[in-house]
Amino acid sequence: MNSHTHAPVRPRWHAAAAALRHPALKVAAPLALLAATGVWGAVTGDIAGLRIASTVLMYIALAEGWNLLGGYAGYLNFGTVIFLGIGAYTTAIAVTGTGVNALVTIPLAALVAAGVSVLIGIPGFRLRGDYFAVATFVLTLAARELANVLEITGGSVGLFLPPVADSLGASTRLFFFLFLALAAVSVAICWVSERTRWFSALVAVREDEDAAEVLGVPTLRLKVVALAVGAAIAGAAGSLYAAQSLYIEPTGTFDFRVSLAVVVAVILGGKGTWYGPVAGAVLTQLLATQLFVRLQGVWDQLIFGLLLIAVALLAPRGITRLTRRARGRRFGV
């Protein structure tokens, strides 16, 4: 009988699992994806593809901004499009009023959106749970009606902006890289946040806000800051949206479907993580590109709603958590 024994196979799977979880790989993989996306944008001649990619990148930024309050702190928020619209109108009003280049107004749009979020958040956070979600939905409708009647916003006619580039191709490529930069910054904000005490405090708010307050956590300040940072990201995205579209009007700018798409993206991908909103935004926007372009009326909203229900029932923690569990079972961890 052979006295030699074969090396067990199981430890090899453990080694593979450990390699996949190595901190260097977790940083290198997103950076490599970012670089590959940038290279593609620089060399491709597909203008339509660049526009689609810009939309996906915009929703990644919006989803990451929403994740700060909705994912980490657990506050369901349907008001993302409010801050997107504020950023868009800030840029449009500044450009039409002063003639300044639209790209110069991006920091101003982010600042104004963040400031309005503070004015909304301080009284609004007296509401919790479903009441806060309903309040943000109502504020979206109010913002749209306000833009319809104010003279400075152009009313229902809207505002026209001059182009920032000489040709359609140059403009499309420019905004692709601007949206890529905004998406990268928003992902970096969430990635860094998850490694700070601020993240732990936000999670404490999500798990038990009353207990967190008893322990001395400044819950109101945390929530206001999270909302303001997310609003600043949305305001910057709105500024880019207005500069690229060259025309904005209340109905399209304050479209509730934008907020709904952001919520679905984060929940689908996995809220409370920096990578979940990325996966969710890519999947939902590619789905929208391939499917919703053929649908009219409320059908796209219906599909988003059904998708949200399906994810809530089948994968309440998001698809990225499903893949982690599957990998954990495979590797025996």
C-alpha positions as CSV (number, residue, x, y, z in Angstrom):
1,M,0.0,0.0,0.0
2,N,1.4,3.4,-1.0
3,S,2.3,5.4,2.1
4,H,2.3,8.7,0.3
5,T,-0.9,10.8,0.5
6,H,-2.2,13.2,-2.1
7,A,-2.3,16.9,-1.2
8,P,-5.9,17.9,-0.5
9,V,-7.7,19.9,-3.2
10,R,-9.7,22.0,-0.9
11,P,-6.8,24.3,0.3
12,R,-6.2,25.2,-3.4
13,W,-9.7,26.6,-3.6
14,H,-9.0,28.5,-0.4
15,A,-5.9,29.9,-1.9
16,A,-7.8,31.0,-5.0
17,A,-10.4,32.6,-2.9
18,A,-7.8,34.5,-0.9
19,A,-6.2,35.7,-4.1
20,L,-9.5,37.1,-5.3
21,R,-9.9,38.9,-2.0
22,H,-6.4,40.4,-2.0
23,P,-6.6,44.2,-1.2
24,A,-4.3,45.0,-4.2
25,L,-6.6,43.3,-6.6
26,K,-9.7,45.1,-5.2
27,V,-7.9,48.4,-6.0
28,A,-6.2,47.3,-9.3
29,A,-9.4,45.9,-10.9
30,P,-11.5,49.1,-10.8
31,L,-8.5,51.2,-11.9
32,A,-7.9,48.9,-14.8
33,L,-11.6,49.1,-15.8
34,L,-11.4,52.9,-15.5
35,A,-8.3,53.0,-17.7
36,A,-9.8,50.6,-20.3
37,T,-13.0,52.7,-20.5
38,G,-10.9,55.8,-21.0
39,V,-8.9,54.2,-23.8
40,W,-12.0,53.0,-25.5
41,G,-13.5,56.5,-25.3
42,A,-10.3,58.0,-26.8
43,V,-10.0,55.6,-29.8
44,T,-13.6,54.8,-30.7
45,G,-15.4,56.5,-33.5
46,D,-18.9,55.4,-32.4
47,I,-20.6,58.6,-31.5
48,A,-23.9,56.8,-30.5
49,G,-21.9,54.4,-28.3
50,L,-20.2,57.4,-26.6
51,R,-23.6,58.9,-25.9
52,I,-24.9,55.7,-24.4
53,A,-21.7,55.3,-22.3
54,S,-22.1,58.9,-21.1
55,T,-25.6,58.1,-19.9
56,V,-24.4,55.0,-18.1
57,L,-21.6,57.0,-16.4
58,M,-24.0,59.7,-15.4
59,Y,-26.3,57.1,-13.7
60,I,-23.2,55.5,-12.0
61,A,-22.5,58.9,-10.5
62,L,-26.1,59.5,-9.5
63,A,-26.4,56.0,-8.0
64,E,-23.2,56.4,-5.9
65,G,-24.4,59.8,-4.6
66,W,-27.8,58.3,-3.7
67,N,-26.0,55.4,-2.0
68,L,-24.5,57.7,0.7
69,L,-27.9,58.3,2.3
70,G,-30.0,55.6,0.8
71,G,-27.6,52.7,1.1
72,Y,-25.4,53.5,4.0
73,A,-27.9,55.3,6.2
74,G,-31.0,53.5,5.0
75,Y,-33.1,56.5,4.0
76,L,-35.2,55.8,0.9
77,N,-34.9,59.0,-1.2
78,F,-36.9,59.7,-4.4
79,G,-35.5,63.2,-4.8
80,T,-32.3,62.7,-6.9
81,V,-33.8,64.4,-9.9
82,I,-34.5,67.5,-7.8
83,F,-30.8,68.1,-7.4
84,L,-30.0,67.0,-11.0
85,G,-32.6,69.6,-12.2
86,I,-31.2,72.3,-9.9
87,G,-27.7,71.7,-11.3
88,A,-29.0,71.8,-14.8
89,Y,-30.9,75.1,-14.3
90,T,-28.1,76.7,-12.4
91,T,-25.8,76.1,-15.4
92,A,-28.5,77.2,-17.9
93,I,-29.4,80.4,-16.1
94,A,-25.7,81.3,-15.6
95,V,-24.9,80.7,-19.3
96,T,-27.9,82.5,-20.7
97,G,-27.5,85.4,-18.2
98,T,-23.8,86.0,-18.4
99,G,-22.6,84.2,-21.5
100,V,-20.0,82.2,-19.5
101,N,-18.8,78.8,-20.7
102,A,-21.1,76.1,-19.4
103,L,-18.2,74.0,-18.1
104,V,-17.1,76.8,-15.8
105,T,-20.4,76.6,-13.9
106,I,-20.1,72.9,-12.8
107,P,-18.7,73.8,-9.3
108,L,-21.5,76.4,-8.9
109,A,-24.2,73.9,-9.9
110,A,-22.8,71.4,-7.4
111,L,-22.7,74.0,-4.6
112,V,-26.2,75.3,-5.3
113,A,-27.6,71.7,-5.3
114,A,-25.9,70.9,-2.0
115,G,-27.1,74.2,-0.5
116,V,-30.7,73.4,-1.4
117,S,-30.3,69.9,0.0
118,V,-29.4,71.3,3.3
119,L,-32.5,73.5,3.3
120,I,-34.6,70.5,2.5
121,G,-32.8,68.1,4.8
122,I,-32.8,70.0,8.1
123,P,-36.6,70.0,8.4
124,G,-37.1,67.0,6.1
125,F,-35.2,64.6,8.3
126,R,-37.8,65.0,11.0
127,L,-39.6,62.4,8.9
128,R,-38.4,58.8,8.7
129,G,-39.0,55.7,6.7
130,D,-41.8,55.8,4.1
131,Y,-42.8,59.4,5.1
132,F,-39.4,60.7,4.0
133,A,-39.6,58.8,0.7
134,V,-43.1,60.3,0.0
135,A,-41.9,63.8,1.0
136,T,-39.0,63.6,-1.6
137,F,-41.5,62.5,-4.3
138,V,-43.8,65.4,-3.5
139,L,-40.9,67.8,-3.6
140,T,-40.0,66.5,-7.1
141,L,-43.4,67.5,-8.3
142,A,-43.2,70.8,-6.6
143,A,-39.8,71.6,-8.2
144,R,-41.2,70.8,-11.6
145,E,-44.2,73.1,-11.2
146,L,-42.0,75.8,-9.8
147,A,-39.7,75.6,-12.8
148,N,-42.9,75.9,-15.0
149,V,-43.9,79.2,-13.6
150,L,-40.7,81.1,-12.8
151,E,-39.5,83.6,-15.4
152,I,-35.9,83.0,-14.7
153,T,-36.2,79.3,-15.7
154,G,-37.9,80.2,-19.0
155,G,-41.1,78.7,-17.8
156,S,-42.6,75.8,-19.8
157,V,-40.6,77.0,-22.8
158,G,-37.3,76.2,-21.2
159,L,-33.8,77.5,-21.9
160,F,-31.4,77.1,-24.8
161,L,-27.6,76.8,-24.3
162,P,-24.8,77.4,-26.8
163,P,-22.5,74.4,-27.6
164,V,-19.2,74.1,-25.8
165,A,-17.4,72.4,-28.8
166,D,-17.1,73.1,-32.5
167,S,-18.5,69.7,-33.7
168,L,-20.9,67.0,-32.5
169,G,-18.0,64.4,-32.4
170,A,-15.8,66.6,-30.3
171,S,-18.6,67.5,-27.9
172,T,-19.7,63.9,-27.5
173,R,-16.2,62.8,-26.7
174,L,-15.6,65.7,-24.3
175,F,-18.7,65.0,-22.3
176,F,-17.9,61.3,-22.2
177,F,-14.7,62.0,-20.4
178,L,-16.3,64.6,-18.1
179,F,-19.0,62.0,-17.1
180,L,-16.2,59.4,-16.7
181,A,-14.4,61.7,-14.3
182,L,-17.6,62.5,-12.4
183,A,-18.3,58.7,-12.1
184,A,-14.8,58.0,-11.0
185,V,-14.9,60.7,-8.3
186,S,-18.3,59.5,-7.0
187,V,-17.1,55.9,-6.8
188,A,-13.9,57.1,-5.0
189,I,-16.0,59.0,-2.5
190,C,-18.0,55.9,-1.6
191,W,-14.9,53.7,-1.6
192,V,-13.1,56.1,0.8
193,S,-16.2,56.6,2.9
194,E,-16.4,52.9,3.6
195,R,-13.0,53.1,5.3
196,T,-13.9,55.9,7.7
197,R,-15.7,56.3,11.0
198,W,-18.3,58.3,9.1
199,F,-19.4,55.1,7.3
200,S,-19.8,53.3,10.6
201,A,-21.9,56.1,12.0
202,L,-24.2,56.0,8.9
203,V,-24.6,52.3,9.3
204,A,-25.5,52.8,12.9
205,V,-28.2,55.2,11.7
206,R,-29.5,52.5,9.3
207,E,-29.5,49.8,11.9
208,D,-31.1,51.7,14.8
209,E,-31.2,55.5,14.7
210,D,-32.7,55.9,18.2
211,A,-29.9,53.8,19.7
212,A,-27.3,55.7,17.7
213,E,-28.6,59.0,19.1
214,V,-28.5,57.6,22.7
215,L,-24.8,56.7,22.1
216,G,-24.1,60.2,21.0
217,V,-24.0,59.9,17.2
218,P,-25.0,63.2,15.6
219,T,-27.5,61.6,13.4
220,L,-29.0,64.8,11.9
221,R,-25.7,66.2,10.9
222,L,-24.6,62.9,9.4
223,K,-27.8,62.6,7.3
224,V,-27.6,66.2,6.1
225,V,-23.9,65.8,5.1
226,A,-24.7,62.5,3.2
227,L,-27.6,64.2,1.4
228,A,-25.5,67.2,0.6
229,V,-22.6,65.2,-0.9
230,G,-25.0,63.2,-3.0
231,A,-26.8,66.4,-4.1
232,A,-23.5,67.9,-5.1
233,I,-22.8,64.9,-7.3
234,A,-26.3,65.1,-8.8
235,G,-25.9,68.9,-9.3
236,A,-22.6,68.4,-11.2
237,A,-24.3,65.7,-13.3
238,G,-27.2,68.1,-14.0
239,S,-24.8,70.8,-15.1
240,L,-23.1,68.4,-17.6
241,Y,-26.5,67.2,-18.7
242,A,-27.6,70.7,-19.5
243,A,-24.4,71.6,-21.3
244,Q,-24.6,68.5,-23.4
245,S,-28.3,68.6,-24.2
246,L,-28.2,72.4,-25.1
247,Y,-31.8,72.7,-24.1
248,I,-33.7,72.0,-20.9
249,E,-37.4,72.3,-19.8
250,P,-39.2,71.4,-16.6
251,T,-41.0,68.2,-17.6
252,G,-37.9,66.5,-19.0
253,T,-35.4,67.9,-16.5
254,F,-37.5,67.0,-13.4
255,D,-38.6,63.6,-14.7
256,F,-39.4,61.3,-11.8
257,R,-38.2,58.3,-13.8
258,V,-34.6,59.5,-13.3
259,S,-35.0,59.1,-9.5
260,L,-36.8,55.8,-9.9
261,A,-34.0,54.5,-12.2
262,V,-31.4,55.5,-9.6
263,V,-33.2,53.7,-6.8
264,V,-33.7,50.6,-8.9
265,A,-30.0,50.6,-10.0
266,V,-28.7,50.7,-6.4
267,I,-31.1,48.1,-5.1
268,L,-30.5,45.9,-8.0
269,G,-26.7,46.1,-7.7
270,G,-26.6,46.1,-3.9
271,K,-27.0,49.1,-1.7
272,G,-24.5,49.9,1.0
273,T,-21.5,49.0,-1.1
274,W,-19.4,51.1,-3.5
275,Y,-19.5,48.5,-6.3
276,G,-23.2,47.6,-6.1
277,P,-24.4,50.9,-7.7
278,V,-21.9,50.6,-10.5
279,A,-23.2,47.1,-11.4
280,G,-26.8,48.2,-11.1
281,A,-26.4,51.4,-13.1
282,V,-24.7,49.5,-15.9
283,L,-27.3,46.8,-16.1
284,T,-30.4,49.0,-15.8
285,Q,-29.2,51.6,-18.4
286,L,-28.1,48.9,-20.9
287,L,-31.6,47.4,-20.4
288,A,-33.2,50.8,-20.9
289,T,-31.2,51.3,-24.1
290,Q,-32.1,48.0,-25.6
291,L,-35.7,47.7,-24.4
292,F,-37.3,50.9,-23.3
293,V,-36.4,52.7,-26.6
294,R,-39.2,50.6,-28.1
295,L,-41.7,51.4,-25.4
296,Q,-43.8,54.6,-24.9
297,G,-45.8,56.0,-22.0
298,V,-45.6,54.4,-18.6
299,W,-44.2,51.0,-19.8
300,D,-40.7,51.8,-18.9
301,Q,-41.8,52.8,-15.4
302,L,-43.8,49.7,-15.1
303,I,-40.8,47.5,-16.0
304,F,-38.6,49.4,-13.5
305,G,-41.2,48.8,-10.8
306,L,-41.5,45.1,-11.6
307,L,-37.8,44.8,-11.6
308,L,-37.6,46.5,-8.2
309,I,-40.2,44.1,-6.8
310,A,-38.4,41.1,-8.3
311,V,-35.1,42.1,-6.8
312,A,-36.7,42.8,-3.4
313,L,-38.2,39.3,-3.3
314,L,-35.4,37.3,-4.9
315,A,-32.2,39.2,-4.1
316,P,-32.9,41.8,-1.3
317,R,-29.2,42.5,-0.9
318,G,-28.5,42.9,-4.6
319,I,-27.0,40.8,-7.3
320,T,-23.5,41.5,-6.3
321,R,-24.2,39.9,-2.9
322,L,-25.6,36.9,-4.7
323,T,-22.3,36.4,-6.6
324,R,-20.3,36.8,-3.4
325,R,-22.4,34.1,-1.7
326,A,-22.1,31.8,-4.7
327,R,-18.3,32.2,-4.7
328,G,-18.2,31.7,-1.0
329,R,-20.0,28.3,-1.3
330,R,-17.7,27.3,-4.2
331,F,-14.6,28.0,-2.2
332,G,-16.0,26.7,1.0
333,V,-15.7,30.0,2.9
